[in-house]
Amino acid sequence: MAHIMLDIETLGTRPGCVVLSIGAVVFDPVTGETGETFYRNIMRASCEHFGLVADPDTVAWWAALPEAARAALMPDQIGLFDALTELNAFWRAQAGDRLWSQGPSFDPVILQAAYDATGLPAPWRYNAARDTRTVHDLAGFTPDKTRASLHNALEDAKAQAADVHQCYVALGLAAHSFPSHSSPSGEAATGGGGPLANTQAVEGAAPLPAGTPETPPPITPAGDPIIG
């Protein structure tokens, strides 16, 4: 089941605003690898046809951005209904399971309002949303806001996916930060199957006190350990 990073560009900051573009990328937060991508520019008139509105302050904010940021929204525009239908197909084709975005109160809820306006169902479950900013805080991470491609939905989604992987690295959750699967004697660890099964191989782990068995004694049906 895939992790998918989502980003949207809009003419507002609240549910019910015009959605100008949708970008998404499949990624693995543990390895940092990325996969299939999705990008659609959407006609403003189509959004307004479904009752979505443009916020004047956000329109003015876009007008103050470099021309390249606005120009990226123009090519290959399609209608809102078609864009959401194609996003649904992308999610299903990639077996989407985790929906990541930069803030749970922006991208997912604004898109949900767009889905509601068109009468289409969103493809993800109610509990699929994951928030990048929470992971940033846990890892003490500050995203780079100086990228030239800032405010391009697909490029932002890719950058956010890379940021989440960097946070996983900082938190010791990335693939190369797991301890070795080998035991101290060089034999493969058995049991558990997970990368943390051999806890004695973790660098800096405290040794067990002298005389402490490496595995607990078996438990009798009555719940008492078998001694001797």
N, C-alpha and C positions, 0 to 999 in steps of 0.2 A: 504494500500500500504506500502510495507516494506522498511525499511532502511537496507542496506547491506554494511558491511565494507569489503573492498577488500585489499589484500596484495599479492605482487608477489616477488619472488626471481629470479634474472636474472644474466646474464653474460655481463652486460653493463648498461649504464645509459641513453641511448638514444633510441628513437624509431628505431626498426629494430634489436635490440639485442636479443640474445637467452633468452627464458623464461624457467627457471628451475622448478618452482612450482607456483601454484596458491592456495591461501587460501581465504575463505570468510565466514562470519557469519552474520546471521540476528540478528538485535538488535533494541532495543527501546532506543533512547538517553534520553528520559524523565524519564523512569522507571529504566533503566539500565539492563533490562531483555534481555537475549540472546536466540536465537532459533536454527534453523537448521544450519548446517555447511557444507562447501565444501572444499575438499583438493585433489589436484592432483599433483603428480610429473611427469615431462615431460622429455622425452628423448632428449638429446642435439642433437643427429644425426637427429631426426625428425625436430627440429627447423631449423637446417642447410639445410635440404632437401628443406624447403620452403624459403630459402634465408636469414634467420636470421643469425647474426654473433656474435661471441664472442669477447669482448674487452679484449686485453691482460692485461691491468691494473686491470680490474675487476677479471679476472682469477687469477692473482697474489694475489689480496685482499682475495679471497676465500681460496687460499692455505695457507694463514697466519692465518685463523680462526681455532678454535679447531676442531678436527676430527669429533666430534659429530654433528657439524653444517653441515658438508659436507655429513656425513653418512645419515642424515635425508632426503636428496634429492634422495637417491638411491632406496628405496623400491617402488614396484608397479608402475614403470614408464610406461607411456602410450604416444602415439603420440600426437603431437600438435593439429592436427585437431580434434582428439577425445576429448582432454581436453577442447578445446573451445566449442565443441558441447555440452559436458556435463555441462559446465558452463552456457551456454544458457538455457539448460533445468532447471537447478537449479534456475536461475533468474526468469524464467517464473513460475515455480512451487511455488516459494515464493512470487509471485506478487511484484517483485522488482520495486522500484520507485526511491529511493535515493541511489546513488552510492558514498559511502564514501571511501576516501583513504588518505594516508599520503603524500599529495602534488599532485596537479592536473597535474603537468608536468612530473610525473613519471609513476605510475601504470596505469592510464587510457590511456595515449597516447602510452605507450609501448604495452599494450594489444591491442589497436586499430591497431597498426602496425602489430601485429601478426594476428589479424582478417583479415586485408587487404591482408597479405601474403598468407593466406589459402583460401581467397575468401569467408569467412563466414561473415555474418553481426553481429555486436555487438548487444546485446539484449536491451541495455538501450538507452534512448532518449538522444539527444544532450545536454539537459540541466539538466541531472540527477546528474552530478558530484558535490560532496561536499568535502570540504577540512578540514582535522582535524587541520592543523597548524593555520589556521585563527581563529578557535575556541579557540585553545590554547592561542593565543595572546590576544584575547578578555577577557579570563578568568584569564590571568596571570599564566598559568599552564605550568609546565615543566615535560615532560614525563620521566618515569623511564627507563634509558638505561642500567641497570645492570641486567636485567632478564636473567636467564640461558637459556631460550628458544628463545632468540633474534635471528632473521634471520630464524625462522621457519614460513612460510607464514601464516598458520592457527593460531598459537599462537600469532603472531604479530597482526593479524586481531582482535583477541579476546581482546588483551591488548589495542589496539587502540579504540575499541568500548567502553571499560571501561573508557578510558581516556576522550572520548567525553562526556560520562555521568557525570563524575566528573566536567567537564567544565560547563555542564548544571546546576549542583548543584551550582557551584560558581557564575553563572550568574543569579540564581534565576529562572531557567527554568525547573528544575526537578520536578517530581510529588509531592514530599514531601515538596517542597519549595513554593508551591502555597498557597495563603491565604485560610482560611476556606470558605466553601460555605454558612455558616450560617450567618444570620444577627446579629447585636449586641444584639438584643432582644432574640436570640436563635431560631428564625424562619428561615426556609430555604429561601435563597434568590431566587428571581424569575426574569425571563427575562434575555436574553442574552445567558444563558446556559453555558457560559464559566467559567473557574476557577477564572477569574479576574473580573467577573460581579459585585461582591460586593466590590467595591473599598474602602468603608469605613472600611472594616474588615482588610485592609492591615496594619500591624504593622508599626507605625511611620508615617502614612499618615497624612497630614495636615488637620485639621478640616475645614469645610466650614465656611466662614464668617457668622456672625449672620444675620439672615433674608434672607439668600440665599436659594432658593428652591432647593430640592434635585434633581428635574427633571426640565428641561427647560419648559417654557410655550409652549402650542401648537401653531403651525404656521397656519395662514389662507392661502387660495389659493393665495392671493396676496403677501404672504411672510412676513406679519407683525404679530408679536406675539399678541395673544388675551390677553388683560389686563383686570383685574377686574372680 
